Amino acid sequence: VIDTGIGRGPAEFEGALVGGADFSGRGSADGRTPVGAVDFNHGSWVGSLAASRGTGDGAGMLGVAPEASLLSLSVGFGASSSVPFVDQVADAIRWAVDNGADIINLSFTTNTLEWDRSWDAAFLYAFQHDVVVVVAAGNRGTGTDEVGAPATIPGVLTVGGVDRKGKASVEASTQGIVIGVMAPSEELLGVSADGQLVVWNGTSGAAPIVAGVAALVRAAHPDLDADNVINRIIATARSTPATRSNPALYGYGLIDADAAVSASVPRVDKNPMGSLSEWIRL
């Protein structure tokens, strides 16, 4: 989880965190001190949706993949760090890869289609080391009118958001042709850095739901490479008349965790979300 840092206090994270680092210059060496005044809880909310453990038998919040291990890599959004944001992200991606990440979750947007050239090498490094990279599409409610980088980078699994009725969220998502799948982005639960449960909205939450599904797929099918993990997720996404008629709104459809894990899906020989190396070559 490359975000503002996963808090140390919540019981939901006991046993889940296996490492971390800070790239903002404002956090702690283990990445567990949340960075930023506005986004202080963001990293904890994201991490809890992916892999929180609960607080006991039948209590607390469980994430999508409650037996997955988490790495907390803290970065500073906006003025939360004097280190250039593009450098923080590039360095965090490389650190994650070098420290065993199977899946990287990025719940942020830059609100621009293009990305810094340094991200070419960083993201390519992740893809070359068989890492699934999941990215949030962004939210109209916070000013993101179109999907921006890193969600526009070929090869990442971009996640848009739907409401409780399965319709594309007006405020808590944005839309664009690079969306791979949709996941819930409204009325989500999250564990704050102080252990409080909150309800929140946004594709920042939809992305770790999908990252959690990717962890379930990797656990159930350890022989699959990242391209086929992504393919299983999009190939088993639930199709509806709305998703079929509006691919720019819904991508391949609504995430179906059970089908992604258990369905029979033919293998592919390339990432269905595109090739960054081919983009760089062109």
C-alpha positions in Angstrom: 0.0 0.0 0.0 1.7 3.2 -1.3 -0.3 5.8 0.6 -0.1 8.1 3.6 0.9 5.3 6.0 -1.0 2.6 7.9 -1.4 3.5 11.5 0.2 1.4 14.3 -2.7 1.4 16.7 -5.6 -0.5 15.2 -6.0 -4.1 16.3 -7.2 -4.9 12.8 -3.6 -4.6 11.5 -2.0 -6.9 14.1 -0.1 -9.6 12.3 -0.9 -8.0 8.9 2.0 -5.6 8.6 5.3 -7.3 7.6 7.3 -4.2 6.6 7.4 -0.7 5.4 9.3 2.5 4.7 8.8 6.2 4.4 9.5 8.2 1.2 8.0 11.5 2.2 10.7 12.6 4.6 8.0 13.3 7.2 7.1 9.8 8.4 8.9 7.1 10.4 11.3 4.5 9.0 8.7 1.7 9.1 6.1 3.7 7.1 3.6 3.4 10.0 3.4 7.0 11.0 0.6 8.6 9.0 1.7 11.6 6.9 -0.3 14.8 6.2 -2.9 16.7 8.1 -5.8 16.2 5.6 -5.1 12.7 4.5 -3.8 11.4 7.9 -6.2 8.4 7.9 -6.2 7.6 4.1 -3.5 4.9 4.2 -5.2 3.1 7.1 -8.6 3.2 5.4 -7.0 1.8 2.2 -5.1 -0.9 4.0 -8.1 -2.0 6.1 -10.2 -2.6 3.0 -7.5 -4.8 1.5 -6.5 -6.9 4.4 -7.7 -5.9 7.9 -7.8 -8.8 10.4 -10.8 -7.9 12.6 -10.5 -7.5 16.4 -11.5 -11.0 17.5 -13.9 -13.8 16.7 -16.7 -12.2 14.7 -15.7 -8.7 15.7 -14.1 -5.7 14.1 -13.5 -5.1 10.3 -12.3 -7.8 7.9 -10.7 -6.8 4.7 -11.2 -8.6 1.4 -8.1 -10.7 1.9 -7.7 -10.9 5.7 -4.7 -13.3 5.5 -2.7 -11.2 3.1 0.5 -9.5 4.3 0.8 -5.7 4.0 3.7 -3.3 3.4 3.1 0.2 4.5 4.9 2.7 2.3 4.2 6.3 3.3 4.2 9.1 0.9 3.1 12.7 1.3 0.3 14.2 -0.9 0.6 17.8 -1.9 2.3 20.0 0.6 2.7 17.1 3.0 6.3 16.6 1.8 9.1 18.6 0.3 10.2 15.6 -1.7 8.8 15.7 -5.3 5.8 13.4 -5.4 6.9 11.7 -8.6 10.1 10.7 -6.9 8.3 9.4 -3.8 6.1 7.2 -5.9 8.9 5.9 -8.2 11.2 5.1 -5.2 8.3 3.4 -3.3 7.4 1.2 -6.2 11.0 0.0 -6.5 11.2 -0.6 -2.7 8.0 -2.6 -2.8 9.2 -4.8 -5.6 12.6 -5.3 -4.0 10.9 -6.3 -0.7 8.6 -8.9 -2.1 5.3 -7.2 -3.1 3.0 -9.3 -5.2 0.5 -6.5 -5.6 0.9 -2.7 -5.4 -2.1 -0.5 -4.6 -2.1 3.2 -5.6 -5.2 5.1 -4.4 -4.4 8.5 -5.8 -4.5 10.5 -9.0 -2.4 13.3 -10.4 -5.4 14.7 -12.3 -3.5 14.7 -15.6 -3.4 12.1 -18.4 0.4 12.3 -18.7 3.0 11.1 -16.2 6.6 11.9 -15.4 9.1 10.0 -17.5 10.7 8.6 -14.3 7.5 6.6 -13.8 8.1 4.7 -17.0 11.1 2.9 -15.5 9.5 2.4 -12.1 6.3 0.9 -13.3 8.1 -1.2 -15.9 10.3 -2.5 -13.1 7.2 -3.7 -11.3 5.7 -5.3 -14.4 9.0 -7.0 -15.2 9.0 -8.5 -11.7 5.5 -10.0 -12.0 3.7 -7.5 -9.8 0.0 -6.6 -10.2 -0.4 -2.8 -10.0 -3.9 -1.6 -9.0 -4.8 2.1 -9.4 -7.8 4.2 -8.4 -9.6 6.1 -11.2 -10.2 9.2 -9.1 -13.4 10.9 -8.1 -15.5 13.6 -9.7 -16.5 14.9 -6.3 -13.0 16.0 -5.6 -12.4 17.6 -9.0 -11.2 14.7 -11.1 -13.2 15.1 -14.3 -11.3 12.4 -16.2 -9.1 9.5 -15.3 -5.5 10.7 -14.7 -2.1 9.1 -14.2 -1.1 6.7 -12.8 -4.4 5.2 -13.8 -3.6 6.0 -17.5 -0.4 4.0 -17.5 -0.6 0.9 -19.7 -0.6 -2.3 -17.8 -2.1 -1.1 -14.5 -5.5 -2.4 -13.5 -7.6 0.8 -13.2 -10.6 0.7 -10.9 -13.7 2.8 -11.1 -16.5 3.0 -8.6 -20.2 2.1 -8.4 -22.9 2.8 -5.9 -24.9 0.2 -3.9 -27.1 -0.4 -6.9 -24.2 -1.2 -9.2 -24.5 2.0 -11.1 -21.4 4.2 -11.9 -21.0 6.6 -9.0 -21.5 10.2 -10.0 -19.4 11.7 -7.1 -17.2 8.9 -5.9 -15.7 7.9 -9.2 -14.7 9.3 -12.6 -14.9 7.6 -15.9 -12.7 6.9 -18.9 -11.7 4.3 -21.5 -8.7 3.0 -19.4 -11.0 1.6 -16.6 -10.6 -2.1 -16.2 -13.2 -3.0 -13.6 -15.6 -1.4 -11.2 -15.9 -1.9 -7.5 -18.0 -0.4 -4.7 -16.9 3.2 -4.0 -19.8 4.5 -1.8 -20.6 3.9 1.9 -17.4 1.9 2.4 -16.0 1.0 5.8 -12.5 1.9 6.9 -10.3 1.7 10.0 -8.7 5.0 10.9 -5.2 5.3 12.3 -6.7 5.5 15.8 -8.8 2.4 15.4 -12.1 4.1 14.8 -14.4 2.7 12.2 -15.6 5.2 9.6 -17.8 5.3 6.5 -16.1 6.9 3.5 -16.5 7.2 -0.3 -14.2 7.1 -3.3 -12.3 4.9 -5.7 -9.5 5.2 -3.2 -11.5 2.4 -1.5 -12.6 0.6 -4.7 -9.0 0.0 -5.6 -7.9 -1.9 -2.4 -11.1 -4.0 -2.7 -9.8 -5.1 -6.1 -6.2 -5.4 -4.8 -7.6 -7.7 -2.1 -9.3 -9.8 -4.8 -6.0 -10.0 -6.6 -4.4 -11.3 -3.4 -7.1 -14.0 -3.2 -6.5 -15.0 -6.8 -2.7 -15.1 -6.3 -3.2 -17.3 -3.2 -5.6 -19.7 -5.0 -3.5 -19.8 -8.2 0.1 -19.3 -7.3 1.2 -20.5 -10.7 -0.4 -17.6 -12.5 1.7 -14.6 -13.5 0.5 -11.0 -13.0 -0.9 -10.8 -16.5 -3.2 -13.8 -15.9 -4.2 -12.5 -12.4 -5.4 -9.3 -14.0 -7.1 -11.3 -16.8 -9.0 -13.5 -14.4 -10.3 -10.4 -12.6 -11.5 -8.6 -15.8 -12.7 -11.8 -17.5 -14.9 -12.7 -14.6 -16.3 -9.2 -14.0 -20.1 -9.2 -14.0 -21.6 -7.9 -17.2 -24.9 -6.0 -17.2 -26.8 -4.1 -20.0 -25.4 -0.9 -18.6 -21.8 -2.2 -18.6 -22.1 -3.5 -22.1 -23.4 -0.3 -23.5 -21.1 2.0 -21.6 -17.6 0.6 -21.5 -16.1 4.0 -20.8 -18.2 4.0 -17.6 -17.8 0.4 -16.5 -14.7 -1.1 -18.2 -15.2 -4.9 -18.3 -17.9 -4.8 -15.6 -18.4 -5.2 -11.9 -15.9 -7.1 -9.8 -16.8 -10.7 -8.8 -14.4 -12.0 -6.2 -15.8 -15.5 -6.2 -15.7 -15.9 -9.9 -12.2 -14.4 -10.1 -11.0 -17.1 -7.7 -13.0 -20.1 -8.8 -14.1 -19.8 -12.5 -12.4 -21.6 -15.4 -10.5 -18.9 -17.3 -8.2 -19.6 -20.3 -4.7 -18.3 -19.9 -3.4 -15.3 -21.9 0.1 -14.4 -23.0 -0.1 -10.7 -22.5 -1.6 -8.1 -20.1 -5.2 -7.3 -21.3 -4.7 -3.7 -19.8 -1.9 -3.0 -22.3 1.9 -2.9 -22.5 4.0 -0.1 -21.0 7.1 -1.3 -22.8 5.3 -1.0 -26.1 4.1 2.5 -25.1 7.7 3.5 -24.3 8.9 2.0 -27.6 6.4 4.0 -29.6 
